[in-house]
Amino acid sequence: MKPRIHPDSRLVVFRDRAADVAFLTRSTAGSSRTVEWEDGNTYPVIDVEVSSASHPFYTGRSRVVDSAGRVERFERRYGRSAAARG
């Protein structure tokens, strides 16, 4: 690797707010907030909304999307001719 062209990589805690889970991993992202980890050391912490612990694809919990209701609502609002014109 060429020196001084890559960002510094350090240990960072990513905390998933939806699943209340935290991961310690290496990252180039930084944060001004810190948290004390299980090993007793203090690391920067980055709060995320979704991670593999809370995403439906990884957890197997799927959400039902009411696509039929959306189509019917569109047709009621704009009529069938608007949907046919595309």
C-alpha positions, 0 to 999 in steps of 0.5 A: 500500500502507498503511504498517506493515501488511505484513511486511518482505520480504527476500532468503532462501535456501531450501535443498532437502535432498533434491535438494541445490539452493538458491534465492535468492528474496524472502520474509517468512520469517526464520532465525537461520542464514545462508549465503554465496551465490554473489554473496558476500553473506550471506543467511538460509537456510531448509532445506526437505524438498521443493521443485520440484527434488525433488517427484515432480510437478515432476521427472516421477519418480513413486512407485508406491503399492501401493494393492491391497496396502493394500486386501488387508491391510485386508480380511485384518485387518478382514474383508470385512464391515467394508469393505462396511459402510463 
